[in-house]
């Protein structure tokens, strides 16, 4: 039995709640910045992470995620780019001199743009997001909804 609250179903709300409760890389990045550099760093990290999610969401809504899912080559390119970025982060951590600085002083040294850019890259290079949106969103679109884009 489906209860509809306006245009949103109870099933959608429950599924969205579960998805929100399971943290991804963007959430972990945002929480770590918030904890170690304060509210400003946390907000910048959240902004960057959200910017990295928006292209995946738009691609899914516009059907581009289906092309990425259907094209093994395109998916492989995104996967490799994500892997290379993770290696770049690991290399930077390994090269850094001294102990890992988890205090506010280490986080404060990064510029606002660098915090936002890193959050953006973490999510834009995550191919699981496009696959997630491709699998998640269509389940909650009613089949009798007309396509308003063609009008």
N, CA, C and O of each residue as an XYZ file, in Angstrom:
604
protein
N       0.848     -1.178      0.000
C       0.000      0.000      0.000
C       0.895      1.243      0.000
O       1.815      1.354      0.810
N       0.624      2.147     -0.890
C       1.437      3.347     -1.022
C       0.659      4.558     -0.542
O      -0.420      4.861     -1.051
N       1.215      5.241      0.435
C       0.635      6.501      0.894
C       1.418      7.620      0.235
O       2.648      7.622      0.248
N       0.705      8.563     -0.336
C       1.365      9.654     -1.034
C       1.195     10.936     -0.237
O       0.080     11.322      0.116
N       2.302     11.583      0.037
C       2.310     12.872      0.725
C       2.632     13.929     -0.314
O       3.802     14.232     -0.551
N       1.623     14.484     -0.925
C       1.866     15.415     -2.025
C       2.384     14.618     -3.210
O       1.674     13.754     -3.726
N       3.605     14.890     -3.653
C       4.227     14.148     -4.755
C       5.248     13.132     -4.246
O       5.858     12.419     -5.043
N       5.442     13.056     -2.926
C       6.462     12.189     -2.342
C       5.788     11.042     -1.616
O       4.885     11.260     -0.808
N       6.224      9.806     -1.902
C       5.641      8.636     -1.251
C       6.371      8.331      0.052
O       7.499      8.772      0.273
N       5.711      7.579      0.893
C       6.315      7.164      2.163
C       7.520      6.266      1.892
O       8.528      6.350      2.593
N       7.417      5.395      0.864
C       8.548      4.526      0.517
C       9.780      5.340      0.145
O      10.899      5.006      0.536
N       9.567      6.407     -0.611
C      10.683      7.269     -0.994
C      11.318      7.905      0.239
O      12.542      7.926      0.374
N      10.482      8.422      1.134
C      11.004      9.068      2.345
C      11.794      8.086      3.204
O      12.855      8.437      3.720
N      11.295      6.871      3.366
C      12.014      5.871      4.164
C      13.344      5.486      3.508
O      14.365      5.368      4.185
N      13.324      5.293      2.190
C      14.555      4.952      1.484
C      15.552      6.099      1.551
O      16.742      5.877      1.773
N      15.075      7.318      1.362
C      15.956      8.482      1.439
C      16.554      8.616      2.837
O      17.721      8.984      2.974
N      15.775      8.324      3.873
C      16.284      8.380      5.244
C      17.421      7.381      5.444
O      18.439      7.708      6.054
N      17.248      6.173      4.934
C      18.299      5.158      5.060
C      19.560      5.605      4.325
O      20.673      5.453      4.829
N      19.371      6.159      3.126
C      20.522      6.627      2.347
C      21.254      7.743      3.075
O      22.484      7.780      3.076
N      20.516      8.645      3.690
C      21.124      9.764      4.399
C      21.872      9.282      5.648
O      22.897      9.856      6.017
N      21.364      8.238      6.293
C      21.993      7.742      7.516
C      23.292      6.974      7.258
O      24.107      6.830      8.170
N      23.499      6.484      6.043
C      24.731      5.766      5.715
C      25.705      6.760      5.094
O      25.480      7.231      3.979
N      26.781      7.084      5.802
C      27.680      8.125      5.294
C      28.537      7.636      4.136
O      28.991      6.493      4.109
N      28.745      8.533      3.182
C      29.651      8.277      2.062
C      30.923      9.078      2.263
O      31.146      9.652      3.329
N      31.750      9.113      1.240
C      33.029      9.810      1.345
C      32.841     11.312      1.549
O      33.599     11.936      2.291
N      31.832     11.896      0.893
C      31.576     13.330      1.060
C      31.158     13.677      2.474
O      31.554     14.711      3.011
N      30.353     12.807      3.079
C      29.903     13.039      4.458
C      31.081     12.929      5.420
O      31.224     13.744      6.332
N      31.915     11.929      5.215
C      33.075     11.755      6.094
C      34.027     12.944      5.957
O      34.564     13.436      6.950
N      34.230     13.401      4.714
C      35.077     14.577      4.478
C      34.503     15.807      5.185
O      35.234     16.548      5.843
N      33.205     16.017      5.046
C      32.548     17.175      5.663
C      32.623     17.111      7.185
O      32.934     18.107      7.838
N      32.341     15.949      7.742
C      32.401     15.805      9.204
C      33.820     16.033      9.730
O      34.006     16.683     10.759
N      34.811     15.501      9.027
C      36.181     15.681      9.505
C      36.582     17.149      9.461
O      37.238     17.640     10.380
N      36.195     17.856      8.400
C      36.520     19.279      8.354
C      35.767     20.052      9.416
O      36.319     20.967     10.027
N      34.519     19.698      9.642
C      33.748     20.374     10.676
C      34.335     20.161     12.063
O      34.374     21.083     12.879
N      34.793     18.937     12.326
C      35.356     18.631     13.640
C      36.705     19.293     13.876
O      36.981     19.773     14.976
N      37.548     19.321     12.848
C      38.914     19.791     13.037
C      39.144     21.254     12.689
O      40.149     21.831     13.105
N      38.237     21.867     11.937
C      38.460     23.275     11.609
C      37.266     24.160     11.913
O      37.293     25.351     11.604
N      36.236     23.617     12.501
C      35.104     24.437     12.902
C      34.008     24.515     11.857
O      34.054     23.853     10.820
N      33.030     25.339     12.159
C      31.839     25.419     11.328
C      32.142     25.934      9.919
O      31.542     25.474      8.948
N      33.061     26.879      9.808
C      33.403     27.433      8.498
C      33.951     26.346      7.574
O      33.503     26.216      6.435
N      34.913     25.571      8.059
C      35.485     24.492      7.264
C      34.464     23.426      6.926
O      34.454     22.900      5.813
N      33.600     23.103      7.884
C      32.549     22.120      7.643
C      31.565     22.574      6.579
O      31.148     21.785      5.731
N      31.192     23.855      6.625
C      30.266     24.393      5.624
C      30.912     24.427      4.236
O      30.259     24.121      3.238
N      32.183     24.797      4.174
C      32.884     24.803      2.884
C      33.002     23.387      2.319
O      32.801     23.174      1.124
N      33.325     22.429      3.171
C      33.427     21.036      2.730
C      32.069     20.517      2.267
O      31.986     19.808      1.264
N      31.012     20.862      2.986
C      29.661     20.444      2.597
C      29.268     21.056      1.256
O      28.663     20.391      0.416
N      29.615     22.328      1.061
C      29.310     23.009     -0.196
C      30.022     22.329     -1.364
O      29.413     22.065     -2.401
N      31.307     22.049     -1.190
C      32.071     21.385     -2.243
C      31.546     19.988     -2.532
O      31.438     19.590     -3.691
N      31.222     19.244     -1.485
C      30.691     17.895     -1.668
C      29.356     17.927     -2.392
O      29.087     17.083     -3.247
N      28.525     18.893     -2.054
C      27.231     19.031     -2.721
C      27.410     19.400     -4.186
O      26.697     18.890     -5.051
N      28.359     20.286     -4.466
C      28.639     20.622     -5.865
C      29.058     19.387     -6.658
O      28.754     19.282     -7.846
N      29.748     18.459     -6.014
C      30.173     17.236     -6.681
C      29.045     16.246     -6.904
O      29.150     15.379     -7.772
N      27.963     16.357     -6.134
C      26.806     15.475     -6.289
C      25.883     15.979     -7.392
O      25.277     15.180     -8.106
N      25.771     17.291     -7.537
C      24.814     17.886     -8.473
C      24.990     17.375     -9.905
O      23.987     17.042    -10.535
N      26.213     17.291    -10.459
C      26.332     16.760    -11.825
C      25.822     15.324    -11.969
O      25.228     14.980    -12.990
N      26.051     14.478    -10.946
C      25.546     13.111    -10.991
C      24.021     13.108    -11.004
O      23.398     12.358    -11.756
N      23.432     13.947    -10.172
C      21.972     14.036    -10.104
C      21.398     14.537    -11.423
O      20.432     13.973    -11.939
N      21.990     15.591    -11.965
C      21.518     16.124    -13.244
C      21.694     15.107    -14.367
O      20.819     14.964    -15.221
N      22.820     14.403    -14.370
C      23.044     13.389    -15.394
C      21.995     12.291    -15.314
O      21.515     11.806    -16.339
N      21.647     11.906    -14.110
C      20.633     10.875    -13.936
C      19.270     11.359    -14.401
O      18.545     10.643    -15.091
N      18.934     12.574    -14.018
C      17.639     13.130    -14.394
C      17.554     13.298    -15.914
O      16.503     13.050    -16.506
N      18.622     13.705    -16.526
C      18.627     13.935    -17.972
C      18.897     12.666    -18.784
O      18.880     12.700    -20.014
N      19.142     11.558    -18.104
C      19.365     10.300    -18.808
C      20.813     10.033    -19.183
O      21.111      9.005    -19.791
N      21.713     10.938    -18.833
C      23.120     10.727    -19.174
C      23.743      9.615    -18.349
O      24.699      8.976    -18.790
N      23.214      9.378    -17.161
C      23.738      8.293    -16.338
C      23.479      6.948    -17.001
O      24.268      6.017    -16.843
N      22.379      6.838    -17.742
C      22.097      5.598    -18.470
C      23.152      5.358    -19.538
O      23.558      4.219    -19.766
N      23.597      6.425    -20.194
C      24.657      6.297    -21.200
C      25.953      5.853    -20.533
O      26.653      4.981    -21.048
N      26.276      6.456    -19.381
C      27.474      6.080    -18.644
C      27.388      4.622    -18.202
O      28.377      3.891    -18.254
N      26.201      4.207    -17.767
C      25.999      2.829    -17.329
C      26.119      1.864    -18.511
O      26.664      0.769    -18.369
N      25.609      2.271    -19.672
C      25.637      1.414    -20.857
C      27.021      1.380    -21.508
O      27.372      0.394    -22.157
N      27.796      2.428    -21.344
C      29.102      2.495    -21.976
C      30.176      2.052    -20.995
O      30.514      2.760    -20.046
N      30.696      0.872    -21.251
C      31.754      0.349    -20.381
C      32.990      1.241    -20.428
O      33.684      1.397    -19.424
N      33.263      1.821    -21.586
C      34.440      2.681    -21.743
C      34.300      3.955    -20.909
O      35.235      4.339    -20.206
N      33.147      4.608    -20.981
C      32.931      5.842    -20.208
C      33.007      5.549    -18.714
O      33.619      6.306    -17.959
N      32.385      4.452    -18.289
C      32.426      4.090    -16.872
C      33.855      3.805    -16.434
O      34.266      4.195    -15.341
N      34.606      3.127    -17.285
C      35.998      2.802    -16.966
C      36.839      4.070    -16.823
O      37.685      4.154    -15.933
N      36.612      5.056    -17.693
C      37.353      6.322    -17.629
C      37.076      7.022    -16.299
O      38.001      7.509    -15.649
N      35.805      7.073    -15.894
C      35.448      7.718    -14.623
C      36.062      6.944    -13.456
O      36.559      7.543    -12.502
N      36.025      5.620    -13.533
C      36.613      4.794    -12.481
C      38.116      5.031    -12.362
O      38.641      5.170    -11.258
N      38.792      5.077    -13.480
C      40.248      5.298    -13.475
C      40.567      6.696    -12.945
O      41.500      6.860    -12.158
N      39.799      7.703    -13.369
C      40.018      9.067    -12.870
C      39.825      9.119    -11.353
O      40.597      9.777    -10.656
N      38.822      8.443    -10.847
C      38.604      8.395     -9.401
C      39.742      7.701     -8.675
O      40.184      8.153     -7.618
N      40.215      6.599     -9.246
C      41.346      5.881     -8.649
C      42.613      6.707     -8.646
O      43.357      6.714     -7.666
N      42.859      7.409     -9.754
C      44.044      8.273     -9.827
C      43.968      9.405     -8.806
O      44.978      9.773     -8.207
N      42.774      9.954     -8.611
C      42.629     11.012     -7.609
C      42.902     10.472     -6.203
O      43.541     11.144     -5.394
N      42.423      9.265     -5.912
C      42.706      8.669     -4.601
C      44.205      8.423     -4.420
O      44.745      8.626     -3.333
N      44.869      7.987     -5.487
C      46.328      7.809     -5.415
C      47.031      9.144     -5.194
O      48.004      9.223     -4.444
N      46.537     10.189     -5.848
C      47.086     11.530     -5.656
C      46.946     11.970     -4.195
O      47.883     12.525     -3.621
N      45.780     11.723     -3.596
C      45.588     12.070     -2.185
C      46.533     11.268     -1.292
O      47.121     11.809     -0.355
N      46.676      9.970     -1.589
C      47.576      9.125     -0.793
C      49.026      9.592     -0.933
O      49.760      9.639      0.054
N      49.437      9.934     -2.144
C      50.795     10.420     -2.382
C      51.045     11.711     -1.609
O      52.105     11.877     -1.005
N      50.082     12.621     -1.624
C      50.226     13.877     -0.897
C      50.346     13.648      0.603
O      51.117     14.327      1.281
N      49.585     12.696      1.114
C      49.654     12.375      2.535
C      50.998     11.736      2.873
O      51.597     12.050      3.902
N      51.467     10.845      2.015
C      52.726     10.170      2.257
C      53.902     11.139      2.182
O      54.847     11.023      2.962
N      53.853     12.094      1.249
C      54.929     13.073      1.067
C      54.985     14.116      2.173
O      56.046     14.678      2.447
N      53.861     14.373      2.803
C      53.837     15.442      3.807
C      54.822     15.142      4.924
O      54.921     14.012      5.401
N      55.528     16.149      5.320
C      56.574     15.986      6.331
C      55.962     15.963      7.720
O      54.994     16.669      8.000
N      56.532     15.154      8.570
C      56.128     15.151      9.966
C      54.874     14.350     10.228
O      54.408     13.576      9.392
N      54.343     14.563     11.423
C      53.150     13.849     11.857
C      51.914     14.388     11.148
O      51.899     15.514     10.651
N      50.889     13.560     11.115
C      49.609     13.970     10.564
C      48.993     14.991     11.506
O      48.750     14.698     12.676
N      48.741     16.191     10.994
C      48.204     17.280     11.808
C      46.689     17.259     11.735
O      46.103     17.639     10.722
N      46.053     16.810     12.819
C      44.600     16.746     12.862
C      43.995     17.935     13.590
O      42.779     17.989     13.776
N      44.797     18.863     13.994
C      44.305     20.021     14.730
C      43.763     21.103     13.825
O      43.857     21.019     12.600
N      43.207     22.099     14.433
C      42.615     23.214     13.690
C      43.666     23.978     12.895
O      43.352     24.548     11.850
N      44.905     23.999     13.371
C      45.947     24.751     12.678
C      46.219     24.164     11.301
O      46.403     24.910     10.339
N      46.247     22.829     11.189
C      46.483     22.190      9.892
C      45.338     22.428      8.933
O      45.560     22.672      7.747
N      44.130     22.361      9.425
C      42.960     22.578      8.571
C      42.830     24.041      8.182
O      42.368     24.349      7.083
N      43.227     24.938      9.058
C      43.084     26.369      8.786
C      44.031     26.834      7.687
O      43.793     27.868      7.063
N      45.112     26.073      7.441
C      46.082     26.473      6.417
C      45.512     26.352      5.003
O      46.006     27.003      4.083
N      44.498     25.543      4.823
C      43.925     25.371      3.486
C      43.001     26.532      3.170
O      42.262     27.014      4.027
N      43.059     26.968      1.921
C      42.191     28.070      1.509
C      40.764     27.557      1.336
O      40.533     26.354      1.210
N      39.825     28.480      1.332
C      38.421     28.130      1.135
C      38.232     27.402     -0.184
O      37.519     26.401     -0.255
N      38.875     27.909     -1.226
C      38.760     27.280     -2.539
C      39.292     25.856     -2.558
O      38.723     24.985     -3.217
N      40.388     25.617     -1.833
C      40.973     24.272     -1.789
C      40.043     23.297     -1.066
O      39.927     22.140     -1.469
N      39.389     23.751     -0.012
C      38.453     22.900      0.726
C      37.263     22.539     -0.163
O      36.858     21.379     -0.231
N      36.707     23.549     -0.844
C      35.557     23.317     -1.722
C      35.962     22.419     -2.889
O      35.230     21.491     -3.233
N      37.108     22.681     -3.496
C      37.563     21.890     -4.639
C      37.759     20.426     -4.258
O      37.362     19.532     -5.005
N      38.359     20.181     -3.118
C      38.587     18.795     -2.697
C      37.254     18.079     -2.454
O      37.108     16.916     -2.829
N      36.280     18.757     -1.831
C      34.954     18.165     -1.634
C      34.286     17.858     -2.964
O      33.669     16.807     -3.134
N      34.417     18.797     -3.916
C      33.853     18.601     -5.252
C      34.479     17.386     -5.930
O      33.771     16.538     -6.473
N      35.815     17.303     -5.896
C      36.517     16.201     -6.562
C      36.196     14.852     -5.926
O      36.095     13.842     -6.622
N      36.038     14.838     -4.612
C      35.712     13.585     -3.928
C      34.413     13.009     -4.471
O      34.318     11.801     -4.693
N      33.408     13.856     -4.689
C      32.122     13.341     -5.149
C      31.985     13.265     -6.662
O      31.321     12.358     -7.162
N      32.578     14.169     -7.396
C      32.433     14.118     -8.855
C      33.159     12.911     -9.436
O      32.734     12.372    -10.458
N      34.246     12.477     -8.803
C      35.011     11.340     -9.291
C      34.554     10.007     -8.701
O      35.223      8.988     -8.871
N      33.431     10.017     -8.019
C      32.892      8.802     -7.425
C      31.847      8.204     -8.370
O      30.708      8.673     -8.384
N      32.198      7.185     -9.157
C      31.242      6.625    -10.119
C      30.054      5.947     -9.453
O      29.021      5.747    -10.091
N      30.185      5.591     -8.185
C      29.064      4.960     -7.494
C      27.879      5.913     -7.375
O      26.736      5.465     -7.288
N      28.135      7.218     -7.368
C      27.032      8.164     -7.263
C      26.128      8.123     -8.487
O      24.905      8.128     -8.347
N      26.703      8.083     -9.681
C      25.855      8.039    -10.873
C      25.093      6.717    -10.938
O      23.925      6.697    -11.326
N      25.733      5.624    -10.566
C      25.045      4.332    -10.540
C      23.944      4.357     -9.488
O      22.858      3.824     -9.716
N      24.211      4.967     -8.342
C      23.201      5.080     -7.295
C      21.985      5.857     -7.786
O      20.850      5.405     -7.636
N      22.225      7.020     -8.368
C      21.100      7.822     -8.843
C      20.347      7.109     -9.959
O      19.122      7.199    -10.037
N      21.064      6.407    -10.816
C      20.428      5.663    -11.898
C      19.529      4.567    -11.338
O      18.451      4.313    -11.876
N      19.961      3.920    -10.268
C      19.173      2.842     -9.675
C      18.097      3.358     -8.724
O      17.036      2.744     -8.603
N      18.354      4.470     -8.053
C      17.482      4.945     -6.987
C      16.290      5.759     -7.492
O      15.146      5.442     -7.167
N      16.539      6.786     -8.268
C      15.477      7.720     -8.647
C      14.341      7.108     -9.461
O      13.179      7.385     -9.162
N      14.621      6.285    -10.482
C      13.518      5.778    -11.304
C      12.486      4.942    -10.544
O      11.337      4.845    -10.977
N      12.872      4.346     -9.434
C      11.938      3.532     -8.668
C      10.778      4.340     -8.100
O       9.721      3.790     -7.793
N      10.977      5.638     -7.964
C       9.981      6.469     -7.317
C       9.270      7.411     -8.278
O       8.545      8.309     -7.848
N       9.471      7.214     -9.558
C       8.755      8.007    -10.559
C       7.543      7.202    -11.004
O       7.683      6.086    -11.504
N       6.369      7.760    -10.823
C       5.138      7.067    -11.208
C       5.099      6.908    -12.728
O       5.427      7.848    -13.453
N       4.701      5.730    -13.220
C       4.698      5.507    -14.666
C       3.681      6.369    -15.411
O       3.822      6.570    -16.617
N       2.667      6.878    -14.730
C       1.649      7.682    -15.402
C       1.954      9.170    -15.401
O       1.127      9.971    -15.837
N       3.134      9.550    -14.915
C       3.514     10.960    -14.910
C       3.880     11.374    -16.329
O       4.691     10.720    -16.984
N       3.284     12.456    -16.798
C       3.566     12.896    -18.169
C       4.912     13.589    -18.223
O       5.389     14.116    -17.217
N       5.520     13.587    -19.388
C       6.801     14.249    -19.601
C       6.546     15.722    -19.871
O       6.116     16.093    -20.963
N       6.806     16.550    -18.889
C       6.546     17.984    -19.025
C       7.568     18.673    -19.902
O       7.342     19.803    -20.334
N       8.690     18.021    -20.178
C       9.715     18.648    -21.004
C       9.284     18.750    -22.464
O       9.771     19.613    -23.195
N       8.368     17.870    -22.896
C       7.966     17.894    -24.298
C       6.848     18.883    -24.569
O       6.478     19.083    -25.725
N       6.306     19.498    -23.550
C       5.205     20.459    -23.739
C       5.705     21.857    -23.865
O       4.911     22.784    -24.028
